Each structure stands twice: as C-alpha cells, then as structure tokens.
Amino acid sequence: MSGVDTEQSFKQLLKHIHSKHKKIDLLLVTGDLAEDPCEASYQRIFQALNKYPTRTACLPGNHDNFSLMQQFISGQQINCDKHLQFKHWQVINLNSKKTGSQGGYLAASELNFLTDTLKNNKPLNTLIAVHHHPVATHSRWMDTMMIENSAELLSLIKDYPQVKAITCGHIHQELQTIKKGKLIFGTPSSCFQFKPLSSEYAIDNNQTGAGYRVFSLDSEGQIETKVYRPNN
C-alpha cells in the first residue's frame, strides 16, 4: 500500500521492538490491523505476533472486522482483551469503530464499560487505548475522522484522577498534547506516515519509515515516553 510492503514492515518493526527493548510488559496494537479484513489477514498477523512471548492486546480500527479479530487473534498471550491489569496500572481498550464510517465514535456500551472499569479499580493508574484520535491533529482531512463524541469521553475521565493518559492509533504520525488535564498521545504507523498539518491526504516523505511509541509507567502514576523510528 502506497509503495510499502506493509506486512514486511510490520514484521521488521516487531523484530526491532524485541531486540531493542528486553523487558516488555505489554504490546498494544492500536487498530487498522488489516486494510481489507479477512480470516487469512488476521491469521498472518497472529502468527507474526506469536513469534514473541509478549503479552499483546489488539484493538479494532475503522478498517477492521472486530468479530474476525476476536475469532482469529485469540491466544492466551495475544488477543483482543479490553481490560488488562497490572500491579499499579490498568489498561482499558476501547472500540471506536463506527459501522459504515471511517470516523470514530464511542457507543454508549463502550462509555459504560469505561465508567464501570474505572469505578471498580480506583486505586490503579490508568492508560486508555483507542484507535481514533480524541483531539484535533490540525490536519483538516484527518480531523474529519476523530472520535465524534470525544467531548463526552474527555468529560467522563476528568472525574477520575487515576486516568493519566489516552493513546491512539489512526493518525500515522506523532502526537503529544494535554486536553482537560489528561495526556494524549499518538504514534507513528508500522508502515508509512501521513504528512502533519495537511489539508488533504498526503504521505510524509520525510518520515516514511515505520515507528512505535514506548511507555514507561512508574508506580506513582508518572509516564515517560519516547517514539522510535528504526529506519530514520
């Protein structure tokens, strides 16, 4: 796609992640696993992930078929779990896919799940992961696809101080900002990148290589993060 062998790029990125970082508690794959979702796509993705003994959670993006994902990415270590709990942190994965649309939306069931999980785990620092972006990137074409009801999401989490950050996929570029007191992060794609601050669809020819973001989460709720681009 766009001149990139996306499967090969994904595999190379996984190799770099596991050679560069020796201790990985969780790998988050934040959506758009397949451009044209089918059984074989998700089987190959699962096989690529299953080469490594790393706990992995996969989220659906606008191009994905979540029911197929849940069927074929469903191992003990690699699956589509929505709630992951650690000693001092929890990760809550939300489904922002809107049927028939490239844009994002959080259904009432997703917001209720988020509320219940936060209420039931108040001592745990929280990272929320979702595919679509909840804040503007200032690329006009991209921002037509942000989470429609992101204001509802941000209003909800302001009442929960244990929520430290939201991380998203979809935007194929770096993002780091603060909205209503919460950190918001975006990460480069595992294939090609989109040109920042563009009015229409455009590939970033200066940052075409794959990238990923690493989070270091401490017991007090502090976050350190860095983006890695192996080929740049």
Secondary structure as GFF3:
##gff-version 3
##sequence-region A 1 232
A	DSSP	alpha_helix	6	20	.	.	.	ID=ss1
A	DSSP	beta_strand	27	29	.	.	.	ID=ss2
A	DSSP	alpha_helix	39	49	.	.	.	ID=ss3
A	DSSP	beta_strand	56	58	.	.	.	ID=ss4
A	DSSP	alpha_helix	66	72	.	.	.	ID=ss5
A	DSSP	beta_strand	78	79	.	.	.	ID=ss6
A	DSSP	beta_strand	83	85	.	.	.	ID=ss7
A	DSSP	beta_strand	89	93	.	.	.	ID=ss8
A	DSSP	alpha_helix	108	120	.	.	.	ID=ss9
A	DSSP	beta_strand	125	130	.	.	.	ID=ss10
A	DSSP	three_ten_helix	142	145	.	.	.	ID=ss11
A	DSSP	alpha_helix	150	157	.	.	.	ID=ss12
A	DSSP	beta_strand	163	168	.	.	.	ID=ss13
A	DSSP	beta_strand	175	179	.	.	.	ID=ss14
A	DSSP	beta_strand	182	186	.	.	.	ID=ss15
A	DSSP	beta_strand	212	217	.	.	.	ID=ss16
A	DSSP	beta_strand	223	228	.	.	.	ID=ss17
###
